[in-house]
């Protein structure tokens, strides 16, 4: 498996990276300092996605295994819309970049993309591909690994080559008023029921709180909102 350097959960790093990927500055990443309502009102609106960084603990892996078995046996109560953009992760430490792609790709009706920029060209190239092929295309895209590595080096945390970390980014967003968890390791979009553009941030942080409840002693959780600047 190809392994990239891990991205830091840092809005300054992510926003510079978004620019390098050809995404308009109209939407930016912002820290979400907590799940309490008085902290959520500090997040700019409209918010279109939440990027959650969390520890891949034994409790999380056990929950994921049970969730996968249940979905495969029973399906999902509310299916993810067919229009949902989803890709798997087959590149080590690429979860930050994949989370960003998930956030942007599901809201191209709102976000301007640079003509000829990475994001516009990549999304056009993979629009008819399956989840695995989308990640293969990402790995084969000239220059994207270098952009990712440059962003990883921008962070405040020192990283080494071939670093494998025990933390993982996912994207929580909405498609057709359905709250969707997009995790490249799970093999499919995970639906969390109904939401609206107005209630999305509160609904998304409820999902984040479920992750936190599975590891109540951990402080290794961070959240960033992708919102209109």
C-alpha positions as CSV (number, residue, x, y, z in Angstrom):
1,X,0.0,0.0,0.0
2,X,1.2,3.5,-0.8
3,X,1.5,5.6,2.3
4,X,1.3,9.4,2.5
5,X,2.1,11.7,5.3
6,X,-0.8,12.4,7.7
7,X,-2.6,15.7,7.5
8,X,-3.0,17.8,10.7
9,X,-6.5,18.8,11.8
10,X,-5.6,22.5,11.4
11,X,-7.8,25.0,9.5
12,X,-4.9,27.0,8.3
13,X,-3.3,23.9,6.8
14,X,-6.6,22.7,5.3
15,X,-7.5,26.1,3.8
16,X,-4.1,26.5,2.1
17,X,-4.5,22.9,0.8
18,X,-8.0,23.7,-0.5
19,X,-6.5,26.6,-2.5
20,X,-3.8,24.3,-4.0
21,X,-6.6,21.9,-5.0
22,X,-8.4,24.6,-6.9
23,X,-11.2,25.2,-4.5
24,X,-12.6,28.7,-4.1
25,X,-11.9,30.6,-0.8
26,X,-15.7,31.2,-0.6
27,X,-15.8,28.0,1.6
28,X,-13.2,27.5,4.3
29,X,-12.4,25.2,7.2
30,X,-13.0,26.4,10.7
31,X,-12.4,24.9,14.2
32,X,-15.4,23.5,16.0
33,X,-14.5,23.9,19.7
34,X,-17.1,21.7,21.1
35,X,-20.6,20.2,20.7
36,X,-22.5,22.5,23.1
37,X,-25.0,24.9,21.5
38,X,-23.1,28.0,22.7
39,X,-20.0,26.8,20.9
40,X,-21.8,25.8,17.7
41,X,-23.2,29.3,17.2
42,X,-19.6,30.4,16.8
43,X,-19.3,28.4,13.6
44,X,-19.9,30.3,10.4
45,X,-23.0,29.4,8.4
46,X,-24.0,27.8,6.1
47,X,-22.0,24.8,7.1
48,X,-21.8,22.0,4.5
49,X,-19.5,19.4,6.2
50,X,-17.8,18.4,9.4
51,X,-14.4,16.8,9.3
52,X,-13.9,14.6,12.4
53,X,-10.5,13.3,13.4
54,X,-10.7,10.5,16.0
55,X,-8.7,7.6,17.4
56,X,-9.1,4.2,15.8
57,X,-9.5,2.4,19.1
58,X,-10.5,-1.1,19.8
59,X,-14.0,0.2,20.7
60,X,-14.3,2.0,17.4
61,X,-13.2,-1.0,15.4
62,X,-15.6,-3.3,17.3
63,X,-18.5,-0.9,16.7
64,X,-17.6,-0.7,13.0
65,X,-17.6,-4.5,12.6
66,X,-21.0,-4.8,14.2
67,X,-22.3,-1.9,12.1
68,X,-21.0,-3.5,8.9
69,X,-22.6,-6.9,9.7
70,X,-25.9,-5.3,10.5
71,X,-26.0,-3.2,7.3
72,X,-25.0,-6.2,5.2
73,X,-27.8,-8.3,6.8
74,X,-30.5,-5.7,7.0
75,X,-29.6,-2.8,4.9
76,X,-29.9,0.8,6.2
77,X,-33.1,2.2,7.5
78,X,-32.7,5.4,5.5
79,X,-30.5,4.7,2.4
80,X,-27.9,7.2,1.3
81,X,-29.0,9.0,-1.8
82,X,-27.8,7.5,-5.1
83,X,-26.2,10.9,-5.9
84,X,-23.8,10.7,-2.9
85,X,-20.2,11.0,-4.0
86,X,-18.2,8.3,-2.1
87,X,-14.8,6.8,-2.5
88,X,-12.9,4.2,-0.5
89,X,-9.4,4.7,0.9
90,X,-6.6,2.5,-0.4
91,X,-3.8,4.9,0.3
92,X,-2.3,5.0,3.8
93,X,-2.9,8.3,5.7
94,X,-4.9,9.7,2.8
95,X,-8.0,10.1,5.0
96,X,-7.6,13.8,5.3
97,X,-7.5,14.4,1.6
98,X,-10.3,12.0,1.0
99,X,-12.4,13.7,3.7
100,X,-11.8,17.0,1.9
101,X,-12.8,15.5,-1.5
102,X,-16.0,14.1,0.1
103,X,-16.9,17.5,1.5
104,X,-16.4,19.4,-1.8
105,X,-17.6,16.7,-4.2
106,X,-21.0,16.5,-2.6
107,X,-21.5,20.3,-2.8
108,X,-20.3,21.4,-6.2
109,X,-23.6,23.2,-6.7
110,X,-22.4,25.7,-4.0
111,X,-18.6,25.7,-4.3
112,X,-16.7,27.3,-7.2
113,X,-13.9,25.2,-8.6
114,X,-11.0,26.6,-10.5
115,X,-11.1,25.8,-14.2
116,X,-8.4,23.3,-14.9
117,X,-7.6,22.9,-11.2
118,X,-7.1,19.5,-9.5
119,X,-10.6,19.3,-7.9
120,X,-12.5,20.2,-11.1
121,X,-10.5,17.8,-13.3
122,X,-10.4,15.0,-10.8
123,X,-14.2,15.1,-10.2
124,X,-14.9,15.2,-13.9
125,X,-12.6,12.2,-14.5
126,X,-14.1,10.0,-11.8
127,X,-17.8,10.9,-12.0
128,X,-18.7,7.5,-13.5
129,X,-16.3,5.4,-11.5
130,X,-16.9,3.1,-8.5
131,X,-15.6,3.8,-5.0
132,X,-12.4,1.8,-5.3
133,X,-11.6,3.2,-8.8
134,X,-12.0,6.7,-7.5
135,X,-9.2,6.2,-5.0
136,X,-7.0,4.4,-7.7
137,X,-7.5,7.5,-9.9
138,X,-6.5,9.7,-7.0
139,X,-3.3,7.8,-6.4
140,X,-2.5,8.0,-10.2
141,X,-3.2,11.7,-10.4
142,X,0.1,13.5,-11.1
143,X,1.0,16.0,-8.5
144,X,-1.7,15.3,-5.9
145,X,0.6,13.3,-3.6
146,X,3.1,16.2,-3.6
147,X,0.3,18.7,-2.7
148,X,-0.8,16.4,0.1
149,X,2.7,16.0,1.4
150,X,3.3,19.8,1.3
151,X,0.2,20.3,3.3
152,X,1.2,17.7,5.8
153,X,4.6,19.4,6.3
154,X,2.7,22.7,6.9
155,X,1.4,21.4,10.2
156,X,2.7,22.1,13.7
157,X,3.3,18.4,14.4
158,X,6.5,16.9,13.1
159,X,6.0,13.9,10.9
160,X,8.4,11.3,9.5
161,X,8.3,9.4,6.2
162,X,6.2,6.2,6.2
163,X,4.5,7.4,9.4
164,X,1.5,5.3,10.3
165,X,-0.9,7.0,12.7
166,X,-3.7,5.7,14.8
167,X,-6.1,8.6,14.0
168,X,-8.5,8.9,11.2
169,X,-10.5,11.6,9.4
170,X,-14.0,11.2,8.2
171,X,-16.4,13.6,6.6
172,X,-20.0,14.1,7.8
173,X,-22.2,15.9,5.3
174,X,-25.7,16.0,3.9
175,X,-27.1,15.0,0.5
176,X,-30.8,15.5,-0.4
177,X,-31.6,16.3,3.3
178,X,-29.9,13.0,4.5
179,X,-27.2,13.1,7.1
180,X,-24.3,11.0,5.7
181,X,-21.1,9.7,7.2
182,X,-18.3,9.2,4.6
183,X,-15.5,7.0,5.8
184,X,-13.2,5.6,3.2
185,X,-12.5,2.5,5.4
186,X,-16.2,1.5,5.7
187,X,-16.8,0.7,2.0
188,X,-20.1,2.6,1.8
189,X,-21.8,5.8,2.8
190,X,-23.4,5.5,6.3
191,X,-26.8,7.2,6.6
192,X,-27.8,8.8,9.9
193,X,-31.3,9.8,9.0
194,X,-32.9,13.1,8.0
195,X,-31.4,16.6,8.3
196,X,-31.7,20.0,6.8
197,X,-29.2,22.7,5.8
198,X,-30.3,24.7,8.9
199,X,-30.0,21.8,11.4
200,X,-27.0,20.1,9.7
201,X,-24.3,21.3,12.1
202,X,-26.2,20.3,15.2
203,X,-27.1,16.9,13.7
204,X,-23.5,16.3,12.6
205,X,-22.1,17.0,16.0
206,X,-24.6,14.5,17.5
207,X,-22.9,11.8,15.3
208,X,-19.5,13.1,16.5
209,X,-20.7,12.8,20.1
210,X,-21.5,9.1,19.4
211,X,-17.9,8.6,18.4
212,X,-16.7,10.3,21.5
213,X,-19.0,8.3,23.7
214,X,-17.3,5.1,22.5
215,X,-14.0,6.4,23.8
216,X,-14.9,8.5,26.8
217,X,-11.4,8.7,28.2
218,X,-9.8,9.9,25.0
219,X,-9.1,13.6,24.3
220,X,-7.9,12.8,20.7
221,X,-10.9,14.2,18.9
222,X,-11.0,17.3,16.8
223,X,-13.7,18.8,14.6
224,X,-13.5,21.2,11.7
225,X,-16.5,22.7,9.9
226,X,-16.4,23.5,6.2
227,X,-18.5,26.6,6.0
228,X,-19.1,29.7,3.9
229,X,-16.4,32.2,4.9
